[in-house]
Amino acid sequence: METNFDVTKSYSANYAQATLFRNVYIWMTLALVITALTSLLVAESPKVIYAIATNQVLFYGLILGELALVWILSANINRFSFATATFMFIAYSILNGVTMSFIFMIYTTSSIALTFFVTAGTFGAMALYGTITKKDLSSWGNILIMALIGLIIASVANWFIKSEMMYWIITYIGVIIFVGLTAYDAQKIKNNLREYGYEINETTQKIALMGALSLYLDFVNLFLYLLRILGSRK
């Protein structure tokens, strides 16, 4: 027979899971807002754009800085405090906004806005599917990660080959990969919070934050690949 204590404990766990799950999407959205605002501010500053565009050390330093932040955060999340992890997530969002500011030099503002809404709709549909489906998507993980590694290798190779056909093949495959990763990550986050999110504490908040980072990366990459297809160049 279930006691009042058991009912209270179950309610508390459900409340914690719901709160953490909501925080995943709040933090992801805030990171996207920070990235968007940073991109707009940098794009409106010709001096900053010129400095980055004409200084390869600075440009590649920003790229390497982004990669280093994600790697360090992912590899050391258990050692960092939640406050430190949050700061690094915000720092990454700002750095990503600086590098993404160049899209405003290449594409029209209207096509960027259109692509953003298409991305939001696609992302939302796949995240919802990953959250509510009863199908186990864990088998997608290895396939999508291997496909992503292949995509990165192909992208680097095409940097030298400069094949237009390869460019478009990479683009469409990239869209498919990140659509799949959105559903996979959404389900993985739900399962992780269901398993560990029995209360709101330092550890579970870091789990939710890393979930937000995963979905943020899915959204940004999906947006960039869709922009290749839907974007109108100036």
C-alpha positions as CSV (number, residue, x, y, z in Angstrom):
1,M,0.0,0.0,0.0
2,E,1.3,3.4,-1.0
3,T,1.9,5.7,1.9
4,N,1.6,9.5,2.0
5,F,5.4,9.6,2.1
6,D,5.6,7.6,-1.1
7,V,3.1,9.8,-2.8
8,T,4.9,13.0,-1.7
9,K,8.2,11.6,-2.9
10,S,6.8,10.6,-6.2
11,Y,5.2,14.0,-6.7
12,S,8.5,15.7,-5.8
13,A,10.4,13.6,-8.3
14,N,7.9,14.3,-11.1
15,Y,8.0,18.0,-10.3
16,A,11.8,18.0,-10.4
17,Q,11.9,16.2,-13.7
18,A,9.3,18.6,-15.2
19,T,11.3,21.6,-14.0
20,L,14.6,20.3,-15.2
21,F,13.1,19.4,-18.6
22,R,11.6,22.9,-18.9
23,N,15.0,24.4,-18.0
24,V,16.7,22.5,-20.8
25,Y,14.6,24.4,-23.4
26,I,14.8,27.7,-21.5
27,W,18.6,27.6,-21.4
28,M,18.8,26.5,-25.0
29,T,16.5,29.4,-26.1
30,L,18.5,31.9,-24.0
31,A,21.7,30.7,-25.6
32,L,20.2,31.1,-29.1
33,V,19.1,34.6,-28.2
34,I,22.6,35.5,-27.0
35,T,24.1,34.1,-30.2
36,A,21.6,36.0,-32.4
37,L,22.1,39.3,-30.6
38,T,25.9,38.9,-30.7
39,S,25.7,38.2,-34.4
40,L,23.6,41.3,-35.1
41,L,25.8,43.6,-33.0
42,V,29.0,42.3,-34.7
43,A,27.4,42.5,-38.1
44,E,26.6,46.2,-37.5
45,S,30.2,47.0,-36.7
46,P,32.2,47.2,-39.9
47,K,35.5,47.7,-38.0
48,V,35.0,44.4,-36.0
49,I,34.0,42.5,-39.1
50,Y,37.0,43.8,-41.0
51,A,39.3,43.0,-38.2
52,I,38.1,39.4,-38.0
53,A,38.0,38.9,-41.8
54,T,41.5,40.3,-42.4
55,N,43.2,38.5,-39.5
56,Q,43.4,34.8,-40.1
57,V,44.9,34.2,-36.7
58,L,42.0,35.9,-35.0
59,F,39.4,34.2,-37.2
60,Y,40.8,30.7,-36.6
61,G,41.4,31.5,-33.0
62,L,37.7,32.1,-32.6
63,I,36.9,28.8,-34.3
64,L,39.4,26.9,-32.1
65,G,38.1,28.7,-29.0
66,E,34.6,27.5,-29.7
67,L,35.7,23.9,-30.2
68,A,37.9,24.1,-27.1
69,L,35.1,25.4,-24.9
70,V,32.7,22.6,-26.0
71,W,35.3,19.9,-25.6
72,I,36.5,21.2,-22.2
73,L,32.9,21.6,-20.9
74,S,31.8,18.2,-22.1
75,A,34.9,16.4,-20.8
76,N,35.0,18.1,-17.4
77,I,31.3,18.7,-16.6
78,N,31.5,16.6,-13.5
79,R,34.4,18.6,-12.1
80,F,32.9,22.0,-12.8
81,S,30.4,23.7,-10.7
82,F,27.0,24.5,-12.2
83,A,27.9,28.2,-12.2
84,T,31.2,27.6,-14.1
85,A,29.5,25.3,-16.6
86,T,26.8,28.0,-17.2
87,F,29.4,30.7,-17.7
88,M,31.2,28.5,-20.3
89,F,27.9,27.8,-22.1
90,I,27.3,31.6,-22.3
91,A,30.8,32.3,-23.4
92,Y,30.4,29.7,-26.2
93,S,27.1,31.3,-27.2
94,I,28.8,34.6,-27.6
95,L,31.8,33.2,-29.5
96,N,29.5,31.4,-31.8
97,G,27.6,34.6,-32.4
98,V,30.8,36.4,-33.4
99,T,31.7,33.8,-36.0
100,M,28.1,33.5,-37.3
101,S,27.9,37.3,-37.9
102,F,29.4,36.7,-41.3
103,I,26.1,35.2,-42.6
104,F,24.8,38.8,-42.6
105,M,27.5,39.7,-45.1
106,I,26.6,36.7,-47.4
107,Y,22.8,36.3,-47.2
108,T,19.9,38.7,-47.2
109,T,18.3,39.5,-43.8
110,S,14.9,38.3,-45.0
111,S,16.2,34.9,-46.1
112,I,18.1,34.5,-42.8
113,A,14.8,35.2,-41.0
114,L,12.9,32.8,-43.2
115,T,15.5,30.1,-42.6
116,F,15.3,30.7,-38.8
117,F,11.6,30.1,-38.8
118,V,11.9,27.0,-41.0
119,T,14.6,25.7,-38.6
120,A,12.5,26.4,-35.6
121,G,9.5,24.6,-37.0
122,T,11.6,21.6,-38.1
123,F,13.5,21.5,-34.8
124,G,10.3,21.8,-32.8
125,A,8.6,19.0,-34.6
126,M,11.6,16.6,-34.3
127,A,12.2,17.5,-30.6
128,L,8.5,16.8,-29.9
129,Y,8.7,13.5,-31.8
130,G,11.8,12.5,-29.8
131,T,10.1,13.4,-26.6
132,I,6.7,11.7,-27.0
133,T,7.5,8.7,-29.2
134,K,7.5,5.3,-27.6
135,K,10.0,4.0,-30.2
136,D,13.5,3.5,-28.8
137,L,15.8,5.9,-30.8
138,S,19.0,4.8,-29.0
139,S,20.0,2.8,-32.1
140,W,20.1,6.1,-34.1
141,G,22.9,7.4,-31.9
142,N,25.9,5.4,-33.3
143,I,24.6,5.7,-36.9
144,L,24.2,9.5,-36.7
145,I,27.5,10.0,-34.9
146,M,29.3,7.9,-37.6
147,A,27.5,9.9,-40.3
148,L,28.5,13.1,-38.6
149,I,32.2,12.1,-38.5
150,G,31.9,11.2,-42.2
151,L,30.3,14.6,-42.9
152,I,33.1,16.5,-41.2
153,I,35.8,14.6,-43.1
154,A,33.9,15.2,-46.4
155,S,33.6,18.9,-45.6
156,V,37.3,19.2,-44.9
157,A,38.1,17.4,-48.1
158,N,35.8,19.6,-50.1
159,W,37.5,22.6,-48.6
160,F,40.4,21.7,-50.9
161,I,38.5,20.0,-53.8
162,K,35.9,22.8,-54.0
163,S,33.3,20.5,-55.8
164,E,29.9,22.1,-56.1
165,M,28.2,18.7,-56.4
166,M,29.9,17.6,-53.2
167,Y,28.9,20.8,-51.5
168,W,25.2,20.2,-52.1
169,I,25.5,16.5,-51.2
170,I,27.1,17.5,-47.9
171,T,24.4,20.1,-47.3
172,Y,21.5,17.8,-47.7
173,I,23.1,15.0,-45.7
174,G,23.9,17.6,-43.0
175,V,20.2,18.5,-42.8
176,I,19.2,14.8,-42.5
177,I,21.8,14.2,-39.8
178,F,20.8,17.1,-37.6
179,V,17.1,16.4,-38.0
180,G,17.8,12.9,-36.7
181,L,20.1,14.1,-33.9
182,T,17.4,16.5,-32.7
183,A,14.9,13.7,-32.1
184,Y,17.6,11.4,-30.7
185,D,19.0,14.0,-28.3
186,A,15.4,15.0,-27.2
187,Q,14.7,11.4,-26.2
188,K,18.1,11.0,-24.6
189,I,17.5,14.1,-22.4
190,K,14.1,12.9,-21.4
191,N,15.4,9.5,-20.4
192,N,18.4,11.0,-18.5
193,L,16.2,13.2,-16.5
194,R,13.7,10.4,-15.9
195,E,16.6,8.3,-14.5
196,Y,18.6,10.9,-12.6
197,G,16.3,13.9,-12.2
198,Y,14.6,12.9,-9.0
199,E,15.5,16.2,-7.4
200,I,16.9,19.6,-8.4
201,N,20.5,19.8,-7.3
202,E,23.9,20.7,-8.7
203,T,24.3,17.4,-10.5
204,T,20.9,17.3,-12.2
205,Q,21.1,20.9,-13.2
206,K,24.4,20.2,-15.0
207,I,22.7,17.2,-16.8
208,A,20.0,19.6,-17.9
209,L,22.6,22.2,-19.0
210,M,24.4,19.7,-21.1
211,G,21.1,18.7,-22.7
212,A,20.5,22.3,-23.5
213,L,24.0,22.5,-25.1
214,S,23.3,19.4,-27.3
215,L,20.0,20.8,-28.5
216,Y,21.6,24.2,-29.1
217,L,24.3,22.6,-31.3
218,D,21.6,20.7,-33.2
219,F,19.6,23.8,-33.8
220,V,22.5,26.0,-34.9
221,N,23.9,23.3,-37.3
222,L,20.5,22.6,-38.8
223,F,20.0,26.3,-39.3
224,L,23.4,26.7,-41.1
225,Y,22.7,23.8,-43.4
226,L,19.2,25.0,-44.2
227,L,20.6,28.5,-44.9
228,R,22.7,27.0,-47.7
229,I,19.5,25.8,-49.3
230,L,17.1,28.6,-48.5
231,G,19.4,31.6,-48.2
232,S,19.4,34.3,-50.8
233,R,22.9,35.6,-51.4
234,K,23.5,39.4,-51.6
